[in-house]
Each structure stands twice: as C-alpha cells, then as structure tokens.
Amino acid sequence: MAKLMIRGLETYVEIWNERAQQTLVALHGFTGSTATWRNLAKALPHIRVIAIDCIGHGQTAVPEEISRFSMDEQIQDLEEVISQLRLEQFTLLGYSMGGRIALSYAIAYPERIKRLILESASPGLRTSQERSERCVRDNELAEKIIHNGLQSFVNAWENIPLFESQKSLPENVRQMIRTERLSQKVEGLTGSLRGIGTGNQPSNWMSLAQLEFPVLLITGTLDEKFCKIAQEMKALLKNVKHMTVNNAGHAIHVENPAEFATIIEEYLT
Ligand SMILES: C=C(O[C@H]1C=C[C@H](C(=O)CCC(=O)O)[C@@H](C(=O)O)[C@@H]1O)C(=O)O
C-alpha cells in the first residue's frame, strides 16, 4: 500500500502481485474503496493489480471544495498517480462510478490504455435535462446523508432496486459490502455525489465512436438498466465486447467473483 500526494491531496493506493508483468488499474464504485478489488487481486496472482481510493472514499483525503471532486479533477488525479507509478500503458477497470471515471480518463488519455474494462458503467446522461434532474436527486441524497447520518444512508442504499440481487448473497459477503460502505466519511460521499455524481459529469456518449482501444463491457443479466446501457454503448464502439454474467446484478465482482475473475483473466491474456 502507498499514500501518494496527488495534486495536493493525499491519495491511497493499494498494489497486489507487484512483480507481475501485466498491470490492471482498478477503480471502485460509489461507497467503495481499494478493498473492492482485494478478492479479484487474489484470484489473479499473475496480474499486478493497482487499486486507488477515489476522492472522498476510503483513505484518500476529502477536499473542502466540491469542485475538486469533479470528473476533470479526478481524471487529472488518475494521470498523476499513473505518472508517479511510472506506468506507461495498462488495462483500466472501473466498476459503476469507477467505470464512469475510467471511461472519462480513457477518452482524455487514450495513449495510456491497453484495454478498457467497464463493469456496470455508463458514459453519463445524454441530455442536460436528464443531468439537471439527476443533480437534484443526487443533491437530495447528499442532504439526507448529512441529516440522517451514514448508517441510515447505508441501510437505504443497500435496499435500492439496483442491488436487489445482493439480498441473496451469503451473509458474510453482504456484511463485507456493508462494512466497506460504513467505513466511508459523510463529507466524502456527499462531496462525491455533488461533485462527480452521474448528473454532474459531462456526457461521453459522443466520444465512444472515436475510441480505438479494445473495450470490454461486463454487465449482470439481472441488471436490466445497465445491460441496456451496455448494448447502446456497444453499437457506438469500434472495438468492443459485451459479456453478460447470468444470475448476477450490478456488482458482478461480488455476486459472481469466480466468473468475473475468469472473464478478466481471459481478457488480459
Ligand atoms: C442508483 C443509480 O446510480 C447509482 C448506482 C450505481 C453507481 C455506483 O457507483 C454504485 C456502487 C455501489 O454502491 O455498489 C452510482 C454512481 O455511478 O455514482 C450511482 O449513483 C442508478 O440507478 O443509476
């Protein structure tokens, strides 16, 4: 593990299998952390896995200014991490919010990307109307977190329809996800919602057709919303594969970790 000073912000990075030749940089989702990727790293002993705590998450600092959470700021941070770790080219994996960041980074720095893997991720919202409405919802959610506290938010969050399939997970797995969420800081989550929520980021839909590097889209068959988004993305991407994992929802890496790791390993090799 390492704490890097990235553009004035203490940023936590965890690295597994350091001696491996191939590198996978992995970005967690909203309420996640580097711990999201611990089991994947153990399942891929021949791949160097570098996980980064996104701004306001895990052990990475929480900036005061909401503008510091923006997509542009976070992709500049990622580029600074990559530079400090002296990586040239690598496979970039992002889950959900981390997938939105990964896609935005790949569009901005395509020369860095060997392959892009997006798990249950979107290129953002197409219209300003959709983005404005989403910003209102995300801001309302941020207010609820501030007024009702983290535990109340986590109780509600783990019960949103998107995570319905997680209810059939073993109790220890559900507890692991819950513990990761409860370890977050209120200011970190609210800043993330307000600064890089789905409604805040620019739409990347119009940039998909320009991408030349290979893109792997992974969605769970029980996550209809993001399966549909992936199908729409596939129609616009030049060099793309969309893999669906049966009986899995949004968080495939926890709902079917073995199949997820196999997909990643086969894609990397
Ligand atoms: C509820 C929706 O959007 C949120 C759901 C998924 C994203 C995420 O990162 C969740 C990770 C997790 O808790 O496992 C999150 C994001 O992209 O920031 C969205 O706010 C929805 O229906 O789109």
The ligand as a Gaussian input file, in Angstrom:
#p B3LYP/6-31G(d) Opt

LIG

0 1
 C      -28.824000       4.194000      -8.432000
 C      -28.265000       4.576000      -9.564000
 O      -26.998000       5.140000      -9.628000
 C      -26.071000       4.849000      -8.627000
 C      -25.738000       3.411000      -8.638000
 C      -24.544000       2.940000      -9.017000
 C      -23.329000       3.765000      -9.006000
 C      -22.296000       3.163000      -8.080000
 O      -21.123000       3.518000      -8.173000
 C      -22.802000       2.274000      -7.005000
 C      -21.707000       1.382000      -6.451000
 C      -22.258000       0.524000      -5.332000
 O      -22.873000       1.075000      -4.400000
 O      -22.087000      -0.709000      -5.412000
 C      -23.562000       5.218000      -8.648000
 C      -22.573000       6.098000      -9.452000
 O      -22.318000       5.788000     -10.629000
 O      -22.135000       7.111000      -8.893000
 C      -24.933000       5.752000      -8.962000
 O      -25.117000       6.964000      -8.201000
 C      -28.881000       4.438000     -10.907000
 O      -29.970000       3.853000     -10.965000
 O      -28.239000       4.897000     -11.872000

